[in-house]
Amino acid sequence: MHEYAKIYQFAASVGALEGYVYKKGSAEELGLPALSVWIDNICKAYSHLPVEALQEFQGFLDRTVGRALHSLMAALGEDHELVVKLKSIVKGEEDMPESADDFNKKKWFEH
């Protein structure tokens, strides 16, 4: 598979995760068995992305994953294994959003 296709599939999966977990209130609503596989796949895919690509989009990734983390932490707690796994792909605290609703940073195409 071409590197661009891998990057697209990874980004689509992370974006879908953000939307899926958005403000779900409980572990039951989240469907933990499937969510666990999803997060494992995201973390595995992250580890196979080219370093040069990550250098370009890590900040954007931190914001998207950060919003998902806010929703997950509210439903599962900060120490839940899925939260800890997902935190492992966040690299820059300065890019972390304030909440699951924090969309304040401009997108690249808005500049």
NUMARMAR-269551 format. One record per atom (N, C-alpha, C, O): residue number from 0; residue in three letters; x, y, z; atom name. Coordinates in nm, 4 decimals. Example, Ala and Ser with C-alpha at 12.3 -4.5 7.8 and 13.67 -1.06 7.14 Angstrom:
NUMARMAR-269551
(r 0, ALA, (1.3190, -0.5690, 0.7800), N)
(r 0, ALA, (1.2300, -0.4500, 0.7800), CA)
(r 0, ALA, (1.3200, -0.3300, 0.7800), C)
(r 0, ALA, (1.4236, -0.3319, 0.8465), O)
(r 1, SER, (1.2850, -0.2250, 0.7080), N)
(r 1, SER, (1.3670, -0.1060, 0.7140), CA)
(r 1, SER, (1.2900, 0.0030, 0.7870), C)
(r 1, SER, (1.3409, 0.1138, 0.8039), O)
//
This chain:
NUMARMAR-269551
(r 0, MET, (0.0851, -0.1174, 0.0000), N)
(r 0, MET, (0.0000, 0.0000, 0.0000), CA)
(r 0, MET, (0.0896, 0.1236, 0.0000), C)
(r 0, MET, (0.1896, 0.1286, 0.0716), O)
(r 1, HIS, (0.0541, 0.2206, -0.0785), N)
(r 1, HIS, (0.1284, 0.3456, -0.0879), CA)
(r 1, HIS, (0.1237, 0.4202, 0.0460), C)
(r 1, HIS, (0.0246, 0.4127, 0.1186), O)
(r 2, GLU, (0.2307, 0.4915, 0.0773), N)
(r 2, GLU, (0.2396, 0.5653, 0.2044), CA)
(r 2, GLU, (0.1243, 0.6647, 0.2206), C)
(r 2, GLU, (0.0708, 0.6794, 0.3305), O)
(r 3, TYR, (0.0860, 0.7325, 0.1136), N)
(r 3, TYR, (-0.0231, 0.8298, 0.1227), CA)
(r 3, TYR, (-0.1541, 0.7614, 0.1604), C)
(r 3, TYR, (-0.2335, 0.8162, 0.2368), O)
(r 4, ALA, (-0.1763, 0.6431, 0.1075), N)
(r 4, ALA, (-0.2974, 0.5682, 0.1403), CA)
(r 4, ALA, (-0.2968, 0.5286, 0.2875), C)
(r 4, ALA, (-0.4003, 0.5346, 0.3540), O)
(r 5, LYS, (-0.1814, 0.4885, 0.3384), N)
(r 5, LYS, (-0.1696, 0.4536, 0.4803), CA)
(r 5, LYS, (-0.1998, 0.5747, 0.5680), C)
(r 5, LYS, (-0.2704, 0.5639, 0.6683), O)
(r 6, ILE, (-0.1462, 0.6887, 0.5297), N)
(r 6, ILE, (-0.1692, 0.8111, 0.6072), CA)
(r 6, ILE, (-0.3176, 0.8468, 0.6048), C)
(r 6, ILE, (-0.3750, 0.8827, 0.7077), O)
(r 7, TYR, (-0.3792, 0.8368, 0.4875), N)
(r 7, TYR, (-0.5215, 0.8674, 0.4784), CA)
(r 7, TYR, (-0.6036, 0.7731, 0.5657), C)
(r 7, TYR, (-0.6902, 0.8182, 0.6407), O)
(r 8, GLN, (-0.5778, 0.6447, 0.5568), N)
(r 8, GLN, (-0.6537, 0.5486, 0.6365), CA)
(r 8, GLN, (-0.6349, 0.5728, 0.7859), C)
(r 8, GLN, (-0.7302, 0.5625, 0.8632), O)
(r 9, PHE, (-0.5132, 0.6048, 0.8261), N)
(r 9, PHE, (-0.4866, 0.6352, 0.9659), CA)
(r 9, PHE, (-0.5662, 0.7583, 1.0094), C)
(r 9, PHE, (-0.6341, 0.7557, 1.1120), O)
(r 10, ALA, (-0.5578, 0.8650, 0.9320), N)
(r 10, ALA, (-0.6276, 0.9893, 0.9668), CA)
(r 10, ALA, (-0.7783, 0.9686, 0.9712), C)
(r 10, ALA, (-0.8453, 1.0208, 1.0603), O)
(r 11, ALA, (-0.8318, 0.8937, 0.8770), N)
(r 11, ALA, (-0.9756, 0.8663, 0.8755), CA)
(r 11, ALA, (-1.0167, 0.7891, 0.9996), C)
(r 11, ALA, (-1.1213, 0.8172, 1.0581), O)
(r 12, SER, (-0.9364, 0.6930, 1.0403), N)
(r 12, SER, (-0.9679, 0.6133, 1.1585), CA)
(r 12, SER, (-0.9645, 0.6978, 1.2858), C)
(r 12, SER, (-1.0501, 0.6832, 1.3731), O)
(r 13, VAL, (-0.8653, 0.7859, 1.2955), N)
(r 13, VAL, (-0.8552, 0.8737, 1.4134), CA)
(r 13, VAL, (-0.9723, 0.9721, 1.4161), C)
(r 13, VAL, (-1.0313, 0.9954, 1.5216), O)
(r 14, GLY, (-1.0057, 1.0291, 1.3022), N)
(r 14, GLY, (-1.1190, 1.1220, 1.2955), CA)
(r 14, GLY, (-1.2506, 1.0539, 1.3286), C)
(r 14, GLY, (-1.3351, 1.1106, 1.3980), O)
(r 15, ALA, (-1.2676, 0.9324, 1.2789), N)
(r 15, ALA, (-1.3897, 0.8575, 1.3099), CA)
(r 15, ALA, (-1.3962, 0.8247, 1.4589), C)
(r 15, ALA, (-1.5031, 0.8303, 1.5197), O)
(r 16, LEU, (-1.2820, 0.7905, 1.5168), N)
(r 16, LEU, (-1.2776, 0.7625, 1.6608), CA)
(r 16, LEU, (-1.3213, 0.8846, 1.7404), C)
(r 16, LEU, (-1.4005, 0.8739, 1.8340), O)
(r 17, GLU, (-1.2690, 1.0007, 1.7023), N)
(r 17, GLU, (-1.3059, 1.1242, 1.7724), CA)
(r 17, GLU, (-1.4574, 1.1435, 1.7704), C)
(r 17, GLU, (-1.5180, 1.1738, 1.8732), O)
(r 18, GLY, (-1.5173, 1.1262, 1.6547), N)
(r 18, GLY, (-1.6619, 1.1413, 1.6437), CA)
(r 18, GLY, (-1.7390, 1.0345, 1.7194), C)
(r 18, GLY, (-1.8418, 1.0635, 1.7805), O)
(r 19, TYR, (-1.6906, 0.9128, 1.7158), N)
(r 19, TYR, (-1.7594, 0.8016, 1.7821), CA)
(r 19, TYR, (-1.7636, 0.8179, 1.9336), C)
(r 19, TYR, (-1.8663, 0.7920, 1.9962), O)
(r 20, VAL, (-1.6523, 0.8608, 1.9925), N)
(r 20, VAL, (-1.6470, 0.8691, 2.1391), CA)
(r 20, VAL, (-1.7002, 1.0006, 2.1930), C)
(r 20, VAL, (-1.7160, 1.0162, 2.3140), O)
(r 21, TYR, (-1.7279, 1.0955, 2.1042), N)
(r 21, TYR, (-1.7678, 1.2303, 2.1463), CA)
(r 21, TYR, (-1.8811, 1.2272, 2.2489), C)
(r 21, TYR, (-1.9941, 1.1878, 2.2200), O)
(r 22, LYS, (-1.8459, 1.2699, 2.3682), N)
(r 22, LYS, (-1.9391, 1.2880, 2.4804), CA)
(r 22, LYS, (-2.0248, 1.1650, 2.5111), C)
(r 22, LYS, (-2.1392, 1.1780, 2.5548), O)
(r 23, LYS, (-1.9698, 1.0473, 2.4885), N)
(r 23, LYS, (-2.0393, 0.9268, 2.5344), CA)
(r 23, LYS, (-2.0203, 0.9218, 2.6850), C)
(r 23, LYS, (-1.9104, 0.9478, 2.7339), O)
(r 24, GLY, (-2.1239, 0.8894, 2.7584), N)
(r 24, GLY, (-2.1199, 0.9022, 2.9025), CA)
(r 24, GLY, (-2.0780, 0.7806, 2.9818), C)
(r 24, GLY, (-2.0567, 0.7903, 3.1027), O)
(r 25, SER, (-2.0654, 0.6642, 2.9155), N)
(r 25, SER, (-2.0360, 0.5445, 2.9935), CA)
(r 25, SER, (-1.9616, 0.4415, 2.9085), C)
(r 25, SER, (-1.9580, 0.4494, 2.7857), O)
(r 26, ALA, (-1.9031, 0.3458, 2.9779), N)
(r 26, ALA, (-1.8343, 0.2362, 2.9102), CA)
(r 26, ALA, (-1.9320, 0.1574, 2.8236), C)
(r 26, ALA, (-1.8952, 0.1104, 2.7160), O)
(r 27, GLU, (-2.0555, 0.1427, 2.8694), N)
(r 27, GLU, (-2.1554, 0.0687, 2.7930), CA)
(r 27, GLU, (-2.1846, 0.1374, 2.6603), C)
(r 27, GLU, (-2.1969, 0.0715, 2.5570), O)
(r 28, GLU, (-2.1957, 0.2684, 2.6631), N)
(r 28, GLU, (-2.2209, 0.3438, 2.5398), CA)
(r 28, GLU, (-2.1048, 0.3328, 2.4418), C)
(r 28, GLU, (-2.1246, 0.3380, 2.3204), O)
(r 29, LEU, (-1.9844, 0.3176, 2.4944), N)
(r 29, LEU, (-1.8655, 0.3138, 2.4100), CA)
(r 29, LEU, (-1.8426, 0.1796, 2.3424), C)
(r 29, LEU, (-1.7774, 0.1741, 2.2381), O)
(r 30, GLY, (-1.8943, 0.0720, 2.3987), N)
(r 30, GLY, (-1.8694, -0.0603, 2.3416), CA)
(r 30, GLY, (-1.7220, -0.0965, 2.3510), C)
(r 30, GLY, (-1.6519, -0.1033, 2.2501), O)
(r 31, LEU, (-1.6762, -0.1193, 2.4730), N)
(r 31, LEU, (-1.5335, -0.1342, 2.4989), CA)
(r 31, LEU, (-1.4606, -0.2429, 2.4195), C)
(r 31, LEU, (-1.3482, -0.2178, 2.3763), O)
(r 32, PRO, (-1.5167, -0.3608, 2.3979), N)
(r 32, PRO, (-1.4398, -0.4608, 2.3215), CA)
(r 32, PRO, (-1.4000, -0.4113, 2.1818), C)
(r 32, PRO, (-1.2841, -0.4243, 2.1426), O)
(r 33, ALA, (-1.4932, -0.3560, 2.1084), N)
(r 33, ALA, (-1.4635, -0.3053, 1.9742), CA)
(r 33, ALA, (-1.3742, -0.1814, 1.9818), C)
(r 33, ALA, (-1.2844, -0.1644, 1.8994), O)
(r 34, LEU, (-1.3984, -0.0965, 2.0790), N)
(r 34, LEU, (-1.3178, 0.0241, 2.0956), CA)
(r 34, LEU, (-1.1728, -0.0109, 2.1261), C)
(r 34, LEU, (-1.0810, 0.0562, 2.0790), O)
(r 35, SER, (-1.1526, -0.1143, 2.2035), N)
(r 35, SER, (-1.0175, -0.1590, 2.2368), CA)
(r 35, SER, (-0.9418, -0.2017, 2.1108), C)
(r 35, SER, (-0.8252, -0.1662, 2.0938), O)
(r 36, VAL, (-1.0067, -0.2770, 2.0234), N)
(r 36, VAL, (-0.9442, -0.3193, 1.8976), CA)
(r 36, VAL, (-0.9141, -0.1979, 1.8109), C)
(r 36, VAL, (-0.8076, -0.1898, 1.7497), O)
(r 37, TRP, (-1.0067, -0.1044, 1.8055), N)
(r 37, TRP, (-0.9919, 0.0170, 1.7253), CA)
(r 37, TRP, (-0.8700, 0.0962, 1.7724), C)
(r 37, TRP, (-0.7867, 0.1358, 1.6909), O)
(r 38, ILE, (-0.8594, 0.1191, 1.9015), N)
(r 38, ILE, (-0.7471, 0.1956, 1.9554), CA)
(r 38, ILE, (-0.6160, 0.1200, 1.9368), C)
(r 38, ILE, (-0.5138, 0.1812, 1.9058), O)
(r 39, ASP, (-0.6170, -0.0108, 1.9550), N)
(r 39, ASP, (-0.4963, -0.0902, 1.9294), CA)
(r 39, ASP, (-0.4511, -0.0740, 1.7839), C)
(r 39, ASP, (-0.3322, -0.0571, 1.7566), O)
(r 40, ASN, (-0.5458, -0.0794, 1.6919), N)
(r 40, ASN, (-0.5125, -0.0646, 1.5500), CA)
(r 40, ASN, (-0.4571, 0.0745, 1.5196), C)
(r 40, ASN, (-0.3637, 0.0883, 1.4407), O)
(r 41, ILE, (-0.5140, 0.1764, 1.5815), N)
(r 41, ILE, (-0.4641, 0.3126, 1.5618), CA)
(r 41, ILE, (-0.3202, 0.3236, 1.6129), C)
(r 41, ILE, (-0.2340, 0.3787, 1.5445), O)
(r 42, CYS, (-0.2948, 0.2719, 1.7310), N)
(r 42, CYS, (-0.1597, 0.2797, 1.7889), CA)
(r 42, CYS, (-0.0597, 0.2008, 1.7045), C)
(r 42, CYS, (0.0537, 0.2448, 1.6855), O)
(r 43, LYS, (-0.1004, 0.0865, 1.6547), N)
(r 43, LYS, (-0.0126, 0.0055, 1.5695), CA)
(r 43, LYS, (0.0156, 0.0784, 1.4383), C)
(r 43, LYS, (0.1298, 0.0822, 1.3925), O)
(r 44, ALA, (-0.0880, 0.1361, 1.3780), N)
(r 44, ALA, (-0.0701, 0.2099, 1.2527), CA)
(r 44, ALA, (0.0207, 0.3305, 1.2737), C)
(r 44, ALA, (0.1045, 0.3607, 1.1887), O)
(r 45, TYR, (0.0047, 0.3988, 1.3856), N)
(r 45, TYR, (0.0882, 0.5146, 1.4173), CA)
(r 45, TYR, (0.2358, 0.4761, 1.4147), C)
(r 45, TYR, (0.3191, 0.5496, 1.3617), O)
(r 46, SER, (0.2669, 0.3617, 1.4717), N)
(r 46, SER, (0.4062, 0.3185, 1.4804), CA)
(r 46, SER, (0.4666, 0.2857, 1.3435), C)
(r 46, SER, (0.5885, 0.2736, 1.3314), O)
(r 47, HIS, (0.3834, 0.2714, 1.2414), N)
(r 47, HIS, (0.4325, 0.2404, 1.1071), CA)
(r 47, HIS, (0.4320, 0.3612, 1.0134), C)
(r 47, HIS, (0.4681, 0.3489, 0.8963), O)
(r 48, LEU, (0.3919, 0.4766, 1.0637), N)
(r 48, LEU, (0.3893, 0.5946, 0.9778), CA)
(r 48, LEU, (0.5303, 0.6504, 0.9603), C)
(r 48, LEU, (0.6128, 0.6411, 1.0512), O)
(r 49, PRO, (0.5576, 0.7082, 0.8440), N)
(r 49, PRO, (0.6894, 0.7672, 0.8208), CA)
(r 49, PRO, (0.7143, 0.8860, 0.9150), C)
(r 49, PRO, (0.6262, 0.9690, 0.9371), O)
(r 50, VAL, (0.8342, 0.8917, 0.9687), N)
(r 50, VAL, (0.8712, 0.9985, 1.0619), CA)
(r 50, VAL, (0.8527, 1.1353, 0.9971), C)
(r 50, VAL, (0.8075, 1.2295, 1.0622), O)
(r 51, GLU, (0.8874, 1.1462, 0.8701), N)
(r 51, GLU, (0.8752, 1.2747, 0.8002), CA)
(r 51, GLU, (0.7297, 1.3206, 0.7961), C)
(r 51, GLU, (0.7014, 1.4395, 0.8109), O)
(r 52, ALA, (0.6391, 1.2284, 0.7762), N)
(r 52, ALA, (0.4967, 1.2627, 0.7740), CA)
(r 52, ALA, (0.4501, 1.3049, 0.9131), C)
(r 52, ALA, (0.3795, 1.4046, 0.9280), O)
(r 53, LEU, (0.4897, 1.2291, 1.0140), N)
(r 53, LEU, (0.4505, 1.2638, 1.1514), CA)
(r 53, LEU, (0.4992, 1.4025, 1.1900), C)
(r 53, LEU, (0.4292, 1.4762, 1.2594), O)
(r 54, GLN, (0.6178, 1.4379, 1.1458), N)
(r 54, GLN, (0.6706, 1.5708, 1.1767), CA)
(r 54, GLN, (0.5816, 1.6801, 1.1194), C)
(r 54, GLN, (0.5730, 1.7896, 1.1751), O)
(r 55, GLU, (0.5163, 1.6506, 1.0092), N)
(r 55, GLU, (0.4288, 1.7486, 0.9442), CA)
(r 55, GLU, (0.2918, 1.7604, 1.0101), C)
(r 55, GLU, (0.2353, 1.8697, 1.0151), O)
(r 56, PHE, (0.2370, 1.6485, 1.0612), N)
(r 56, PHE, (0.0987, 1.6549, 1.1104), CA)
(r 56, PHE, (0.0800, 1.6170, 1.2564), C)
(r 56, PHE, (-0.0343, 1.6073, 1.3010), O)
(r 57, GLN, (0.1847, 1.5955, 1.3319), N)
(r 57, GLN, (0.1702, 1.5536, 1.4716), CA)
(r 57, GLN, (0.0864, 1.6520, 1.5529), C)
(r 57, GLN, (0.0038, 1.6097, 1.6337), O)
(r 58, GLY, (0.1060, 1.7810, 1.5334), N)
(r 58, GLY, (0.0273, 1.8799, 1.6072), CA)
(r 58, GLY, (-0.1219, 1.8685, 1.5808), C)
(r 58, GLY, (-0.2032, 1.8787, 1.6727), O)
(r 59, PHE, (-0.1572, 1.8473, 1.4553), N)
(r 59, PHE, (-0.2983, 1.8282, 1.4199), CA)
(r 59, PHE, (-0.3515, 1.6989, 1.4813), C)
(r 59, PHE, (-0.4640, 1.6934, 1.5310), O)
(r 60, LEU, (-0.2677, 1.5948, 1.4768), N)
(r 60, LEU, (-0.3057, 1.4670, 1.5363), CA)
(r 60, LEU, (-0.3272, 1.4813, 1.6869), C)
(r 60, LEU, (-0.4233, 1.4276, 1.7420), O)
(r 61, ASP, (-0.2371, 1.5540, 1.7529), N)
(r 61, ASP, (-0.2512, 1.5755, 1.8971), CA)
(r 61, ASP, (-0.3841, 1.6419, 1.9312), C)
(r 61, ASP, (-0.4458, 1.6083, 2.0323), O)
(r 62, ARG, (-0.4284, 1.7350, 1.8486), N)
(r 62, ARG, (-0.5561, 1.8024, 1.8743), CA)
(r 62, ARG, (-0.6735, 1.7063, 1.8547), C)
(r 62, ARG, (-0.7653, 1.7039, 1.9366), O)
(r 63, THR, (-0.6716, 1.6280, 1.7480), N)
(r 63, THR, (-0.7815, 1.5351, 1.7216), CA)
(r 63, THR, (-0.7870, 1.4268, 1.8291), C)
(r 63, THR, (-0.8931, 1.3993, 1.8852), O)
(r 64, VAL, (-0.6730, 1.3661, 1.8570), N)
(r 64, VAL, (-0.6682, 1.2633, 1.9605), CA)
(r 64, VAL, (-0.6994, 1.3247, 2.0966), C)
(r 64, VAL, (-0.7642, 1.2616, 2.1801), O)
(r 65, GLY, (-0.6540, 1.4459, 2.1187), N)
(r 65, GLY, (-0.6810, 1.5135, 2.2463), CA)
(r 65, GLY, (-0.8300, 1.5316, 2.2709), C)
(r 65, GLY, (-0.8767, 1.5124, 2.3831), O)
(r 66, ARG, (-0.9051, 1.5684, 2.1677), N)
(r 66, ARG, (-1.0506, 1.5822, 2.1841), CA)
(r 66, ARG, (-1.1135, 1.4473, 2.2150), C)
(r 66, ARG, (-1.2032, 1.4380, 2.2987), O)
(r 67, ALA, (-1.0664, 1.3417, 2.1473), N)
(r 67, ALA, (-1.1159, 1.2068, 2.1766), CA)
(r 67, ALA, (-1.0809, 1.1679, 2.3201), C)
(r 67, ALA, (-1.1627, 1.1083, 2.3902), O)
(r 68, LEU, (-0.9612, 1.2011, 2.3629), N)
(r 68, LEU, (-0.9193, 1.1691, 2.5000), CA)
(r 68, LEU, (-1.0074, 1.2375, 2.6037), C)
(r 68, LEU, (-1.0408, 1.1772, 2.7057), O)
(r 69, HIS, (-1.0452, 1.3617, 2.5792), N)
(r 69, HIS, (-1.1344, 1.4304, 2.6740), CA)
(r 69, HIS, (-1.2653, 1.3539, 2.6911), C)
(r 69, HIS, (-1.3145, 1.3380, 2.8028), O)
(r 70, SER, (-1.3208, 1.3074, 2.5813), N)
(r 70, SER, (-1.4456, 1.2298, 2.5889), CA)
(r 70, SER, (-1.4230, 1.0970, 2.6604), C)
(r 70, SER, (-1.5030, 1.0572, 2.7451), O)
(r 71, LEU, (-1.3141, 1.0290, 2.6262), N)
(r 71, LEU, (-1.2855, 0.9002, 2.6895), CA)
(r 71, LEU, (-1.2574, 0.9148, 2.8388), C)
(r 71, LEU, (-1.3036, 0.8334, 2.9188), O)
(r 72, MET, (-1.1826, 1.0172, 2.8764), N)
(r 72, MET, (-1.1516, 1.0369, 3.0187), CA)
(r 72, MET, (-1.2775, 1.0664, 3.0990), C)
(r 72, MET, (-1.2896, 1.0234, 3.2137), O)
(r 73, ALA, (-1.3712, 1.1395, 3.0395), N)
(r 73, ALA, (-1.4963, 1.1681, 3.1096), CA)
(r 73, ALA, (-1.5771, 1.0405, 3.1325), C)
(r 73, ALA, (-1.6429, 1.0261, 3.2355), O)
(r 74, ALA, (-1.5721, 0.9487, 3.0372), N)
(r 74, ALA, (-1.6504, 0.8251, 3.0469), CA)
(r 74, ALA, (-1.5779, 0.7149, 3.1242), C)
(r 74, ALA, (-1.6413, 0.6361, 3.1945), O)
(r 75, LEU, (-1.4450, 0.7093, 3.1112), N)
(r 75, LEU, (-1.3705, 0.5952, 3.1659), CA)
(r 75, LEU, (-1.2727, 0.6299, 3.2778), C)
(r 75, LEU, (-1.2327, 0.5425, 3.3547), O)
(r 76, GLY, (-1.2347, 0.7555, 3.2868), N)
(r 76, GLY, (-1.1340, 0.7963, 3.3844), CA)
(r 76, GLY, (-0.9968, 0.8064, 3.3199), C)
(r 76, GLY, (-0.9703, 0.7426, 3.2180), O)
(r 77, GLU, (-0.9104, 0.8862, 3.3792), N)
(r 77, GLU, (-0.7785, 0.9146, 3.3220), CA)
(r 77, GLU, (-0.6846, 0.7948, 3.3219), C)
(r 77, GLU, (-0.5915, 0.7905, 3.2415), O)
(r 78, ASP, (-0.7064, 0.6983, 3.4092), N)
(r 78, ASP, (-0.6148, 0.5861, 3.4217), CA)
(r 78, ASP, (-0.6611, 0.4601, 3.3487), C)
(r 78, ASP, (-0.5960, 0.3561, 3.3585), O)
(r 79, HIS, (-0.7709, 0.4678, 3.2768), N)
(r 79, HIS, (-0.8198, 0.3511, 3.2046), CA)
(r 79, HIS, (-0.7178, 0.3124, 3.0980), C)
(r 79, HIS, (-0.6549, 0.3994, 3.0378), O)
(r 80, GLU, (-0.7012, 0.1831, 3.0745), N)
(r 80, GLU, (-0.5996, 0.1340, 2.9807), CA)
(r 80, GLU, (-0.6157, 0.1905, 2.8400), C)
(r 80, GLU, (-0.5158, 0.2146, 2.7723), O)
(r 81, LEU, (-0.7385, 0.2123, 2.7946), N)
(r 81, LEU, (-0.7583, 0.2668, 2.6605), CA)
(r 81, LEU, (-0.7143, 0.4130, 2.6529), C)
(r 81, LEU, (-0.6603, 0.4570, 2.5515), O)
(r 82, VAL, (-0.7375, 0.4865, 2.7589), N)
(r 82, VAL, (-0.6922, 0.6255, 2.7660), CA)
(r 82, VAL, (-0.5399, 0.6297, 2.7638), C)
(r 82, VAL, (-0.4807, 0.7090, 2.6906), O)
(r 83, VAL, (-0.4774, 0.5456, 2.8428), N)
(r 83, VAL, (-0.3306, 0.5407, 2.8495), CA)
(r 83, VAL, (-0.2717, 0.5041, 2.7132), C)
(r 83, VAL, (-0.1738, 0.5648, 2.6696), O)
(r 84, LYS, (-0.3309, 0.4051, 2.6458), N)
(r 84, LYS, (-0.2827, 0.3650, 2.5127), CA)
(r 84, LYS, (-0.2923, 0.4802, 2.4142), C)
(r 84, LYS, (-0.1976, 0.5083, 2.3407), O)
(r 85, LEU, (-0.4066, 0.5465, 2.4130), N)
(r 85, LEU, (-0.4265, 0.6546, 2.3170), CA)
(r 85, LEU, (-0.3350, 0.7730, 2.3476), C)
(r 85, LEU, (-0.2876, 0.8400, 2.2558), O)
(r 86, LYS, (-0.3105, 0.7988, 2.4741), N)
(r 86, LYS, (-0.2185, 0.9076, 2.5119), CA)
(r 86, LYS, (-0.0787, 0.8835, 2.4572), C)
(r 86, LYS, (-0.0029, 0.9786, 2.4380), O)
(r 87, SER, (-0.0432, 0.7581, 2.4319), N)
(r 87, SER, (0.0918, 0.7267, 2.3874), CA)
(r 87, SER, (0.1254, 0.7845, 2.2499), C)
(r 87, SER, (0.2429, 0.7954, 2.2150), O)
(r 88, ILE, (0.0251, 0.8213, 2.1724), N)
(r 88, ILE, (0.0538, 0.8786, 2.0404), CA)
(r 88, ILE, (0.0444, 1.0308, 2.0403), C)
(r 88, ILE, (0.0623, 1.0935, 1.9359), O)
(r 89, VAL, (0.0169, 1.0904, 2.1547), N)
(r 89, VAL, (0.0160, 1.2359, 2.1681), CA)
(r 89, VAL, (0.1558, 1.2778, 2.2100), C)
(r 89, VAL, (0.2101, 1.2263, 2.3078), O)
(r 90, LYS, (0.2139, 1.3708, 2.1362), N)
(r 90, LYS, (0.3527, 1.4084, 2.1614), CA)
(r 90, LYS, (0.3703, 1.5524, 2.2085), C)
(r 90, LYS, (0.4729, 1.5840, 2.2688), O)
(r 91, GLY, (0.2754, 1.6392, 2.1836), N)
(r 91, GLY, (0.2933, 1.7805, 2.2174), CA)
(r 91, GLY, (0.1819, 1.8340, 2.3056), C)
(r 91, GLY, (0.0694, 1.8533, 2.2596), O)
(r 92, GLU, (0.2123, 1.8574, 2.4292), N)
(r 92, GLU, (0.1111, 1.9102, 2.5213), CA)
(r 92, GLU, (0.0600, 2.0474, 2.4770), C)
(r 92, GLU, (-0.0539, 2.0834, 2.5068), O)
(r 93, GLU, (0.1434, 2.1244, 2.4062), N)
(r 93, GLU, (0.1011, 2.2586, 2.3641), CA)
(r 93, GLU, (-0.0116, 2.2539, 2.2618), C)
(r 93, GLU, (-0.0831, 2.3524, 2.2437), O)
(r 94, ASP, (-0.0278, 2.1406, 2.1950), N)
(r 94, ASP, (-0.1344, 2.1276, 2.0959), CA)
(r 94, ASP, (-0.2600, 2.0623, 2.1514), C)
(r 94, ASP, (-0.3602, 2.0506, 2.0809), O)
(r 95, MET, (-0.2554, 2.0200, 2.2761), N)
(r 95, MET, (-0.3725, 1.9546, 2.3348), CA)
(r 95, MET, (-0.4886, 2.0532, 2.3479), C)
(r 95, MET, (-0.4700, 2.1658, 2.3941), O)
(r 96, PRO, (-0.6067, 2.0112, 2.3078), N)
(r 96, PRO, (-0.7244, 2.0978, 2.3213), CA)
(r 96, PRO, (-0.7692, 2.1063, 2.4674), C)
(r 96, PRO, (-0.7331, 2.0223, 2.5497), O)
(r 97, GLU, (-0.8467, 2.2071, 2.4972), N)
(r 97, GLU, (-0.8987, 2.2288, 2.6328), CA)
(r 97, GLU, (-1.0115, 2.1322, 2.6671), C)
(r 97, GLU, (-1.0323, 2.0983, 2.7836), O)
(r 98, SER, (-1.0843, 2.0884, 2.5642), N)
(r 98, SER, (-1.2004, 2.0026, 2.5870), CA)
(r 98, SER, (-1.2326, 1.9258, 2.4590), C)
(r 98, SER, (-1.1672, 1.9433, 2.3563), O)
(r 99, ALA, (-1.3333, 1.8416, 2.4671), N)
(r 99, ALA, (-1.3792, 1.7687, 2.3486), CA)
(r 99, ALA, (-1.4418, 1.8627, 2.2455), C)
(r 99, ALA, (-1.4571, 1.8262, 2.1289), O)
(r 100, ASP, (-1.4775, 1.9825, 2.2884), N)
(r 100, ASP, (-1.5410, 2.0814, 2.2006), CA)
(r 100, ASP, (-1.4448, 2.1872, 2.1495), C)
(r 100, ASP, (-1.4874, 2.2814, 2.0826), O)
(r 101, ASP, (-1.3171, 2.1743, 2.1792), N)
(r 101, ASP, (-1.2188, 2.2777, 2.1451), CA)
(r 101, ASP, (-1.1729, 2.2625, 2.0002), C)
(r 101, ASP, (-1.0865, 2.1808, 1.9684), O)
(r 102, PHE, (-1.2332, 2.3433, 1.9139), N)
(r 102, PHE, (-1.1973, 2.3456, 1.7726), CA)
(r 102, PHE, (-1.1423, 2.4826, 1.7347), C)
(r 102, PHE, (-1.1557, 2.5252, 1.6200), O)
(r 103, ASN, (-1.0807, 2.5517, 1.8300), N)
(r 103, ASN, (-1.0374, 2.6894, 1.8096), CA)
(r 103, ASN, (-0.9206, 2.7070, 1.7153), C)
(r 103, ASN, (-0.9111, 2.8107, 1.6496), O)
(r 104, LYS, (-0.8320, 2.6108, 1.7059), N)
(r 104, LYS, (-0.7148, 2.6257, 1.6206), CA)
(r 104, LYS, (-0.7561, 2.6181, 1.4741), C)
(r 104, LYS, (-0.8327, 2.5303, 1.4343), O)
(r 105, LYS, (-0.7042, 2.7116, 1.3944), N)
(r 105, LYS, (-0.7403, 2.7144, 1.2533), CA)
(r 105, LYS, (-0.6828, 2.5956, 1.1784), C)
(r 105, LYS, (-0.5743, 2.5465, 1.2096), O)
(r 106, LYS, (-0.7567, 2.5515, 1.0806), N)
(r 106, LYS, (-0.7121, 2.4453, 0.9918), CA)
(r 106, LYS, (-0.6140, 2.5049, 0.8903), C)
(r 106, LYS, (-0.6136, 2.6259, 0.8674), O)
(r 107, TRP, (-0.5322, 2.4206, 0.8306), N)
(r 107, TRP, (-0.4314, 2.4668, 0.7351), CA)
(r 107, TRP, (-0.4925, 2.5423, 0.6185), C)
(r 107, TRP, (-0.4303, 2.6345, 0.5659), O)
(r 108, PHE, (-0.6140, 2.5049, 0.5764), N)
(r 108, PHE, (-0.6744, 2.5679, 0.4605), CA)
(r 108, PHE, (-0.7462, 2.6974, 0.4952), C)
(r 108, PHE, (-0.7989, 2.7634, 0.4056), O)
(r 109, GLU, (-0.7500, 2.7355, 0.6212), N)
(r 109, GLU, (-0.8141, 2.8605, 0.6627), CA)
(r 109, GLU, (-0.7140, 2.9751, 0.6704), C)
(r 109, GLU, (-0.7540, 3.0893, 0.6930), O)
(r 110, HIS, (-0.5884, 2.9485, 0.6527), N)
(r 110, HIS, (-0.4844, 3.0512, 0.6673), CA)
(r 110, HIS, (-0.4787, 3.1391, 0.5471), C)
(r 110, HIS, (-0.3971, 3.2311, 0.5418), O)
//
